[in-house]
Amino acid sequence: TVPFRDFVGSGLALEADVGARIGRAYNVYLGWEHAELQGGQVDFELTDEEGNVTAMPASRRAATDLFGLGVRFSSNPDRIGLLVDMLIGFRVLTAHWDAEDPLAPERLLMTQAPFEFRFGAGADIRVNPAFSLSPLLTIGSGLFRTIEWEFADGGRVDAVASSEDHFAHGWFTIGLGGHFDLLGAR
């Protein structure tokens, strides 16, 4: 087991959603979240199939994207109410290195993460009929099924010993959203 923080650290995320109201209290949406993350915390060594060892510094940065389908519920969409948000989707993550060894990989690609799940709770604060603010706490979890090292020439090799090895991950976010009703209050 390798702690996730060995490869990436925390960072800032932005999210864009496009959706539609169903009734007054529900929204269904397509969402895209992009996060720029800090680098990892540890140096390590890679050993290839021939036994060659490559020293790797800590990663310098990482980025991740989450694409999904979500639903939001507001207990009082006309004033101030409880907000519950759920999203299911898929995630990709890329960590970047400045390796001194020209034979060392430049990126770690983590993909094949279907069924990422995110749950959020917060407040829906209606500012005017067409705009609301939404402070929100979220937690989420997922599992990367494909983990590959990518080299400068574009070649890729598996980063795990077995196709049965997966990289489980979870996260916690604190966010503030602004939501526009393009057609106004309904």
N, C-alpha and C positions, 0 to 999 in steps of 0.2 A: 504494500500500500504506500502511496506517495501522497502527502498532503497537497491539496490544490494550491495552497499559498506558495509552495516551492516553485510553481510555474507562473502564477499570476497573482497580482494584488488587487486591492479594491480600486474603484475609479468612479468616473461620472458617466451617467447614462442619459440619453434623450430618447423619447418615444413619440411616435406619430401614429395616430389611429384614425380610421375612417369607418363610420358606422351609421346605424339608423336606429331610431327609437321604435320600440314595440310597446305600445301603451305609453303612458307617461313615465313610468318608473324604471323601465328596462331599456338598455342599449345593447345591441349586438354589433361587434366591430371586428375589423381586420387590423392587427397591430404589428408594428415593427419597432423594436427597441435596439438601439446601438449603444454600446458602452466602450469607452477607451479606458483601459485598465493599466495599473502599474505593473512593473516587471516582478519576477519572482524574488525569493529571498535567499536562495542557496546556490552555490556552485556544485557541480556534480560531474561524474564521468560516464561516458557512453562506451560500451563494449560491443563490438560488432561480432558477427558469426565466426570470423577468423581469430578472434581474441584481441584485436587491435583496440586500444583505449584512446578515447578523445576527451580531453578536458573541456568542459563547458562552463562558462561563467553563468551567473544568474541571467534570466531573460531580461531584456531592457524595457519591453512594453508588450501589451497584448490588446486585442480588440475582440469583441463578441457581438453577434447579432442574433436576436430572437424574433422569429416570425410566427404569428399565431392568430387564432380565432378566439375572441373573448366575449364575455357578457358582463354587464354592469347593472347593479340594482341600487336605486336610491330610495330610501324610505320616505323622503319628502323632497322631490325634485323642484318644488316651487320656492322653498326657503332654505332651511338647513336640515340636513338629514344624514342618517347613516349611509355610507357607501360601501358596497361589497363588490369586488371585482375578481373574476376568474378568467384565466387564459390557458389554453392548451396549444402547443405549437412545436416548433423545432428550432434548434440552436446550432450555430457554428462558432468556433473559437480559434483564433490564430495568435500564438505567442511568437515574438521575434527575438533573435539573438544577434549580437555582434561578436561572433566567434573569431578568434585570431587564427585558428587552424583553417586553411582553405578547404580541407576535406570535411569540416564540421557542418552539420545542417544549419540552415538559417532560420527555419520556422518549424513550429510544431503545430500541425493542423488537427483539430478535433471536430469531427463531423458525425453524421448519422446519429443525431440526438432527437429522435421523434418523441412525441408525447411529453415534452417539457411541460411542467405544470406550475402555474403561479396563482397564488391566492392573495388578495389584498383586502384590507379594511381601513376605512377612514371616514372622511366627512365630505358631503356634497354641499357646497355653499353657493347658493344662487346669488349672483351679484346683480344681474338684470335678466330680463326674459330670454336673452340670447347667449349669456355667458355665465359659467360657474367655475369656481375654484375647487380643487379636490386634493387636499393633503391626504396621503395614502401610505400606509406601511404594507409591504409585501414580503412574502416568503415564497421560495420556489425550489424545485428539485428536478433533476434530470440525469441522463446517463449517456455519455458519448460512447458509441460502438466502434467507431473507426478513429484511430489515433496514428498519425503518420508524421515522420520527419520529412521536410522538404529541403533539398539542397539548392545551391545557387543555379545549377543547370536545369532546374525544374524536376529532377528525379525525386522519387519518393520511396521510402521504405517504412515498413511497419515499425511503430515505436514500442509495441508490446510483444511479449514473447509468444502469446497464443491468441487466436481469434476469440477465445472465451474471456479474455481480459477486457474489462470495461472500466471507464472512469466516471464514477458517480460524483455528482456535485450538487451543491445547494447554495442558496444565496438569500440575503435579507436586504431590502432597500427601504429608504425613506425618500418619498418624493412629493412633488407639488405639481399638479396638472392644471391646465386651463382648458376648458371645454366650450366649444362654440356650437350653438344650434343654428345652422345655416338657414333654416326655415322658420326660426323663432319658436316661441313657446307653443306647444300643441296640447 
